[in-house]
Amino acid sequence: MKTLINFCMWMAILMVAPSIGNAQDSADKSVDQSKRIGVKIRRGDPAFRKDEVGKKHPKGIGFKVKSGNMAFVITENGKERNANFIFDENGKHFRIETGDECTIADGTTKKVYKLNLADKTYYEEDSFGVFFTLYLFLYAGDSEIVKDYPGYAKLPDRTIAGKNCTAFSYTDKSNTATAAGWKGLVFYKQDARSTFTATAFSETIPENSFVIPTDYQLVEKPTK
């Protein structure tokens, strides 16, 4: 999950990310409360001007697909690992899996649960930080807002996981990041340290993706 959060920080800097469905209230707070989770929003970035703080996302940014089941490969420091992202109702409900860790979020109830797939336990998690990670999977490249990014460049379309994705790059102070996506979903991201690539996509999601199995035991949230 650490790598997912790192990519999420990058996306937060890159744009005023959208909230989705009934997750809107929790997600919008990410701008005002970003310091709580250590996000360093650079002053002067067009994506985070003061007059935009607290505003809703620009028109056109958001999932354009009702349901999705995505598999990713994350590469960082030469090491690879897999991740899965499943969502429904345009992101109101979502599930993120990395290794033995699974997060289930419900934007209607604002409830979030962390599951340990190995020992079949779960606990309730604070919703703010988890809903913030939803930004990781949002693609802004089809919106006019990206043209305001420092060093913006439109890149040729590319096929990723069977989808024809649009792509762009963003360069600030010699640091370049690249993103590609389809219908508001990120299929590829790369910066100087990490690469995030979709390997499979389906609009069919597994049954009971957002339900805690009955044989899982509720435990206390671990203390840090």
N, C-alpha and C positions, 0 to 999 in steps of 0.2 A: 504493500500500500504506500510505502514511502515514495517509490518512484511515481506512482499515480499522483500523489500530492505535489511532487516537484513539477510535473507537467501541468497540473492544475494552477499552480502559481504562475507559470508562464502564460497560460491562457488568461488569467485575471489581469496581468499586466497588459496583455495584448489588446483586450477589448473590455467594454462594459458588457459583461456576459449576460445572456438572457436567463430568466427564470422560466420554468415551464409548468403549465397547468396550475394546480393548487400548491405546487412547491414555490410559487411566486413569492409569498411573504418571507419564507425562510431564506430563499436565495438572494432576494434584493438586499437583505441585511449584510451580505458579504462585502459590499462596498464600504459601508460605514464601519463595519466591525473587522475589517481586514487585518488591522494591527494585532488583534487578539491571537491570530494564528501566524503571525510573523511575516505577513506579506508586505514586501517593500514596494509600494507603488511610487514609481519615479515621477517626480513633479515635472510637468511639461509634456508628458506623453499625451498625444491627442486622444488616446483611448480612455484616459482618466483625468479629464479636466474637472476642476472643482465644480463648474456649473452643471456637470452631468451626474454628480454624486446623488444617488438615491433615485434617479430617473429609471424608467423602464428601458428595456433593451430597444435598440433601433429596429424598425420594421424590417422583417425579412430574416432575422436571425432566430433560429429555433429548429427543432426537429420537424421535418416535413413528412415523417413516416410515423404511423400510429404505433407500431410495434416493431421490435428488432431484437435479434440475437447476434451479437458480434464477438468474434474471437480476435485477440491481439497478441502480437509478440513485442515485448519491451526489451530493448537492448540498452544497457548502461554499463560503462566501464568494461566493455567487451563481454559482458555476461548477459545471457538471454533468460527470460522467463515469460510465462503465458498469463494472460488475463482474459476474462470474459465480462461482457456488459450486456445485460438483458433489460429491456424496458417495455412499458405498455402505456397506453393513453398519452402518447407523445412525451413521455418522460415523467408522468405523474407518479408512476411506480417504477422502481428500478432495482437492479441487483448487480453487484460487482464482485467478481471472484478473482482472487490472486492466491495461488497455492491452496493452503488449507483454510484460508480466511475468506469469509463471505459476508457481504453487507447487503441487507435488504432494507429499502426505504419506501415509505408510503407517504406521498405528498398530501393525501386527504387527511389522514390522522396526524401527520407530522411525526410519526413514530419511526424509529430506526433501530435495527437490531444487528449485532455482530454475531456471526455464527462461526464456530470452530468445527470444520467438517471432519477433522480427524477424531476428536473425542466426543463429538455430538453434544456440544454445549452451546449456549447462547446467552447474551446479556443485552439490555437496552442501552443504546448509545445516545450521546447528545446529538441532536439533529442538525445543528448549524454547520459544523464542519463537514458532515457527510453530504448534505445537500450542496455544499460548496463544490465538492468533487464532481458534481454533475457537469460543471463547466468543462471538465476535461474532454468530454465527448461532443461538445458543441463546435460547429464550424461556422466561422464568420465570413469565409471567403466569397460567398455569393451576395454579400451586402455591400452597399456603397461605403460603409464605415471603414472598410479595410484600406481604401484609397487614401485615408488620412494618416495611416501608420507611417512612421519614419522609414524611409527606404523601401516603400512598397513596390513590388514588381509582380505583374501577372505572369504566371508560368503556364506552359502547355498542359492541356488536360492529360490525365494518366489513368490507366485502368488498374484498380486495386480491389481485390476480393470480388472481382466480377462486375464492379460498378465503374462507370465513366465519371471520374472525379475531376472537378476543377481544382486548381492549385495556385498558390501565391507564396512569395517570400517576403520577409520583413527584416530590415537591417538597421540596427541602432548601435552606434559606437563600435563599428566593425563586427558586431555579433549578429549573425544571420540565423533566422529560424524559418523553416518551411512547413507549410500545412497543405493538405489536400482533403477534400471532402465531397460528400454527395448528400443532397437533400437535408442540409443542416447538421449532418453527422461527420465527425472527424474520422477519416480513414488512414491518415498518415500525418505524423509530426516529427520534425527533427530539429534539434538545436546542437550546440557544440558538444554537449555531453550525452545526449540520449536520443533514441529513435523509438517511435511508437507506430506500429504498422498493423492494420487490419488484415487478417488472413482469411476470414470467412464472414459472411453476412447472410442472414435469413430474416424474413418478416414473420416467420412462424416461431413462436416462443414455447419453451417446454411448459407443460402443465404444472401448476402449483409453484411457479418460479418465485413468487412473493409470499409464500406461506412457510412458516417454520414447521418442520416435520414433527409429528407427535412424539417421536422417540428422542427428541432433543431435550436436555435438561437446562432449566433456567439457573444461572449462577450470578454471583455478584460481579459487577464490573471491576476489572483489575485496576488497582491503584498504580499511578505512575511514580 
